Amino acid sequence: LLTTLPPELMKNLVSHLDNRSIKSLRLTCRLFSTIRLRISRVFLSANPLNIQVFRSIADHDVYRQGITEIIYDDARFCRSFADHWNELNPESRWLIETPSDKDWFHTERDEHISEAQQAHAELSIAESWIYYQDLLRQQDEVLATGADVEALRYGLRRFPALRRVTVTPAAHGWLFTPLYETPMIRAFPYGFNYPIPRGWPTRRAGEGNTFSVPWRDSKAKWRGYCIVTEALAQEQQHHRVSEFLIDAHYLHTGLNCRLFEQRFQEYLNFLSVLQQPNLKKLQLSLNVDGQQHLDWPAFRSSLLRNALAEASQLGHFSMETNWDENYYEAEALPPVLRTFLPLDCWTGLRHFRLWNFPVDRADLVAALSQLTGLRSLELGVLTIYSGSDLELLNDMRDSLRWHEWLTPPKVDYAVPIPGSYIQGRAIWLHEAVENFLYHDGGNPFDTETGEVGPGVGIIRDAYDPAYE
């Protein structure tokens, strides 16, 4: 029946299929074997399967033409308890009794399996351990040869439509629900239960661990960032990347901001990326652990601002950090936003996003007033000094007067769920905030408690689109 459909209708039907379904359809008959897969992004990491698929697409004269994004998965598998704990809290690992590697592997696997079907098919601990050891061996081989570095440079030359490069520690998501189904992750045995790697120092739910180590002594933890920025800087004559994302994807981690305390080579590579004239979008996820004890040197230094000022054509800027007021006491507040954000240079900025950061209410409103061409704004989980969420929204309505604009910016606003700490999950107040700012609605925050009123907003999970 399908083979008798008009080509236009068949094309429309195929457009609604994912690549896995298209692969199955291609196997049914000769006619459908010519249907192309829709491949717009490729994945890379310290894994030979990811590298093999990456290179195969780069060598394909058709598919390579459609690649618009490279995603580098910077989460390396931990070898032992020591590696894993060092990733979480390097300063206190000596306080913990060290288990054997296999015991660590067993205890660190997710015990709260929500995906029932895969849970029933879960591999035995012995089978999972053997498979995990093979992943480690493959990872060691790539790290020793630098095969991922060579593949990245090759891809930058082979993908003519490439516009975005993303570096993330969040590709594995949570157990059985990865953020990205990389070739390596798709190849995992059904029911494979393993300690989810993050790569970058990451605070677990409900823990106050911190990571405050100078860049020079810690940069190996951000290997993906280092090799990607170096390749982008050195191969800039061979690519036209216009979007660069350092994306922790709501995890409490990020690039060590102490990179911006001195002119390290890795800073110079970052600077070179931002100097590319066609850069339109930049996302920064930053680890700010310890900055409040040092008077925020990474943000008071001119290095961060000078680098950002080079990207004068930015239309989209996003910054999130791993700041958490539940665990950090602001002994010293960060400097005003204009100290490290060159808002006066970004005359074409259309989207501005700020997450997990301590701000002064009046300073934030003053900064927003400079963005005269703003089309969308996203503010989330902010620690607001000299005020509250309620007062901030009042000031935004009364001072910015966006409701008088011909096309007022779309505003997303998110707050933590009271009493619940789940990374990536928050209450989103888009409709309530816009009703307040533009349509004479009530402020979504209670005047007495300062919290979101009952039934206001939607709870969403960044790792589970179906959760709402």
N, C-alpha and C positions, 0 to 999 in steps of 0.2 A: 504493500500500500504506500509506504513512504517513497518508494522509487518512482511512483507515478505522480507525485506532487510537482507543481510548477517550481522551477528553480528559485524564484523569488520567495515563495512560501517556505521552501525548505531552508533557505538562507535565514529567514526570520526565526524558524524553529530552532535551528542550530545556535543562533545567537543567545538563546536562553539556557544553553547547556554549559556545564562546567567542563574543564579539560578532561577530567576522568571519564565523563559520559561520552565526550567526543571520541576519546580513544576507543571506547567500546564500540561506538557506532562505526568507526573506521574499519573495524575488523569484520563487519557483517557482510560486506560485498565490495566488489571492485569500484562501483560507482561512488560509494561513500568513503572509500580509502583515500580519496583526494582532498577530503575536507581538512582544512588547516586547523591546527591547534591555535588557540588565542594565547600567545605568550608575549607579555609586555614587560615582565621583570624577571631577573635572574638572581640567584642566591650564591653567596660565596662564604666560606669559613675555612677553618683548619680541618677540613674533612675531604678525603679524596673523592667521594661520590659527588659532593657538591661541586668540587672543582671539575670533575669529568663532565657533568651535565652543563656547567657554565661554559666550558671550552667547546663542547659539542654545538651548543647554540651559537657561540661566537664564530664557529666554522661553517654554519649553515647559511647559505647565501640568501635564503628567504627569511627565516626566523630572526636572524640577527638585525635585519632592517627595522623590526618592530619593537626592539627592546628600548624602553624609556627609563628603566630604573634598575640599579644594582643595589641589593640589600646585603650588607656584610653582617653576618651573625658573629658577634664578638664574645659569645658565651662559650668558653672552653670547659670541657669536662674536668671535674676534679679527680685527682688520683687517689686521695686519701682524706681522712678526717682532718689532717693538718692543713691540706690545701683548702678544704671546704670551710673550715673555721677561720682560716686566714682571710678568706673571701668575705666573711661576715664580720669578723672582729679581730683584726691582727694584733691589737694591743693586749688582749686578755686570753689568748688561746692557751697560755701556759697554766692558767687556773683550772683547766678542764682535764680530767683524766682521759688519756688518749686511747680510744678503742682500736681494735684491729681494723684493717681496711674493709674486710668483708662485713664485720659488725657495723661499721659506719654506713656502708652501702645499704644494709638492711634497715637500719633505724632511720636513715634520712629519706627513704622513699616515702611517697605520700601515702599516709594511712587512711586518709579520708577520701576514698575514691567515689566520685559522684557518677561517673559514667558506668552504669550497671553492666552493660553488655561487655565492655572491655574488662571490667572488674572480674566477671565470671571467667573470662578467658586469660586472666593474668598468668604470666609465665612464673615458673617456680623461681625462688631466690637463686638457686644454682644456675638455671638457664639465663636469668637476667644478668648475673654476675659475669658469666662467660662472655655474653654479648657485649657487656659494658667494657670488659677488658680489651676486647677487640677494637672498640671505638677509641679507647685510650691509645692503643698501639698505632692505629691509623693517624690519630691526631699528632702523636710524637713524630711520625714520619714527615708529615706536612710541615710541622714547625722546624724540623731539622733541615728540610730542603728549601723552604720558602716557596713551595709550589703555589700557594694561594696568592702570594705577592706577584709572581710572574703572570698568573691567570688574570689578576686584576688589571695589570698594565696592558695585557693583550686585549682584554675586553674594552678598555677605554679607547683603543684604536679601532675596534671592530664594530662598535655599536653606533652608527651615525645619528640615530634619533635619541640617544641617551640624554636625559635632562636632569635626572634625580639620582643622588647617591645617598643611601641611608646606612648609618652604623648603629646597631642596637644590641643590647644584651638580653632582649626580651623575646627572641624568636621562639623559644621553647614554651612560652606562656606558662600554663599550669598543666598538670598531668592529664594527658589525653585531650587537652584543648590548646594546642600550640597557637601562637599568634600567627606564625607563618609555617605552612607545610613545605619546608625545604625538601629537596630530594633525600637528604639524610634522614629527616624525621619521617617522611613518607615510607621509607624503607624499614623503619623499626618493626620488629615482630609484633603482631597483634597482642595487646596486653602487656607490652614491655613497660615495667615500672622501674623508674630510675630517679636518682636525686637530680632535680631540675637545676641545670647550671645557669649561673648569671654572669660569671666572668668578672664583672665589676663589683667592688665592695657594695653589698646590699644589706639593708636592715630588714630583718624579718618582721612579720606582723607582731606588734606589741612589744618589740624590743627596742632598747635605746642605744644599741651599739653605734659607735662612730668610727670614722676613718679620717684621720687628719695627718697625712704624711706628705712631705714635700714632693713635688712633681718628679724631681730627679731620681728619687728613691722609689718611686711607685709606678713609673710610666709603663713598665712591662705589663701591668694589669690592663692597660688600655691599648693593647697591641693592635687591635683592629683600627682604632682611631688613628694610631701612628702611621700604619702602612697606607691607609686610605688617603689621609691628608698629604702624605709624601708623594703618593702616586698622582693625585690630582694636581699637585703643585708642579711636579716634574713633567707631566704629560699634558699640560694645559694646551699645547699647540695641537693636540690630537683629539680634544673633546670640547663640547660646548655645554657642560653641566651648568644648569641654572638654579638647581635646588640642592642644598646640602643639609641633611638632617642627622643630628646626634640625638637619638630618640630612645629614652629609657621607658617610654610608654607607661607612665604613671607608676613605675616601680620606684622605690625610695633609693635611688642611686643616680649616677650621672658621671660625666667627665670630671676628673679632679680639677676644681677651679684654680688650684694653686699653679696650674699651667700659666696663668696670667699674672704671676708675681715677678717673673723674670723673662728675658728674651731667649727662651730655650729654642732649639731647632724645631721642635714640634709646634711651638708658637709661631715661628716664622713660616712654617708650612701652612698653618691655619690662616695666617695673614695673607699668604699668596692665594689661597682659595678664595678669600673674600675680595681680593683685588680684581678678580675676573669680572670684566665689565657687564656680563650678562647675568650675574647672580641676582635672582629675583626672590628666592625663599630661603630662609635660614631658621633652623630649629636648634636650640641649645638645651640639653639636659645636663645640669651641673650638680656635682657633689660639693656641698658647701660645709661639710663637717668641720668644726673647729674654727670657722671664720669669726664667729662671735667672740671667741676668746682672744683673737689676734687683731681685733678692730677692722675686720673685713679687708685685708690687704689686697686680695685679688680683685676687689671691686673698687677700691680707692686708687689702685695703680691705674695709670693712664693706658696700660697695654690693652685691656679689654675694650675700652672705648675707642682707642685708635684703630683697632682691628675692625670693629663694627662700623666705624665711620667710612672705611674703605668701600663698604657695600652700599654705596649711595643710591643704587637703583632698586633697593629692596621694596617689594610690594607686600611681603608676608614675613613677620618676625614672631618667633615664639621662644619663650624662656621658661623652663620649669626647673625646680631644684628639689633636693631631698630634705629640705627644711621641714621640721615638725615641731610645733610649739609644745607638744606634749612631752618632748624629751630635751628640748633646747631652751635654755634661759638666755634671753637676749641681753647679755652683759653690755654689748654695744650694738646699736642698730646699724644696719648697712647704710651707706651714704644715700643721699637723694638719688632718684632714678637717673636724672640727667648727668650724674657723675660718670656713669658707665654705659648709659644708653644714649647714643647721639641722635636723639629724636629730631633735632633741628636739621640734621643731614638727610633724614628719610622723608623727603617731601612727597614721595610717591607711595608711602606706606598705606596699604589698604586693609591689612589684617594685623591685629596685635593680640598676642596671647601671653598671659602671665599666670603661672601656677606655683603653688607651694613656696611662697616667698613672704618675708616680713616687710610690710610697707607702712609708711605714714599716710594716713587718710588724705590729708591736704596735698601731700606731694604726689600721690597717685592721680588725684583729680587734676592737678596742675599739668602733669605729664600728658594725660588724655586730652587736655585742652589744646595741646600742640599738634595733635593728629587731625588736622582739618580735612583730610581726604579719607578718613576712616570709613570702611564699609562693614567690617565685622570686628567684634571684640569678644575675647574669651578670658574670663577671670575665674580662677578656681582655687579653693582651699588656701586663701590668703590669711596671713596673720596681720591684723590691722591694728596699728598703734594709734593712739589719740583718737579712738573712735571704735566703731563696730560696723558689721555688715549693713545694718539698718541705716546708720548715719552715712556710710559711704554711698549707698543708693540714693539717699535724700540729696546729698551733695551733687551727685552725678546728674540728677534730674534738674536741680535748681541752678547749678553753676554752668553745666555744659549746654543745657537747653537744646539737646539733640532733637527734641520733638518739633522744633521749628525748622529743622533742615528739610530740604525737598526730599532727600533720600537718607533718612536716619540710619545709622549703623545697626546691624543685627547684633544683639548682645546675648551671650551665653554666660551663665553664672552658676558655679557649683560650690557646694559646701560638703564637709564630711558628714557621714551618718553618725548621729550622736550615739556614743557607746559602742560603736562598731569600727574595727580597724581591718579593712580588707583592701589591699593595694589594688587600685584601678576601679574601685567602686565609690560612687558619690551620689549626692542628690543634685539633680540638674534643675535649674529654675528658669529656663529660657522663657517660657510663656508668661510666668508670673512676673518676671523682671521687666519684660517688654510691655506688659499691661500697665505696670507701675510707671515706667519711664515715658510711655507714649500715649496711653489711653486712660489716664486718670484712675487706674486701678490702685488698690491698696498695697502698701509695702509688704512684701512676702515675709518679712521678719517681725516677730512679735515684739511689741514695744516694751514689754515687761521682762521677758526671758532673753530676748535677743536672738532666739533660735527660730528656725523655719516653723511656720504654723502647721498644725496637723493637716495632712492631706494635700499639702502644697509641694509641687515638684515631682520629679520622676527619678527613681533610683536606677542607675545604669551601671553596667560592668564593662570595662574596656576590653576584657578578655572573653566575654560571653555575650555576643550581640543579642542572643535570645532572652537574656535576663533583663526584665523591666518591671 
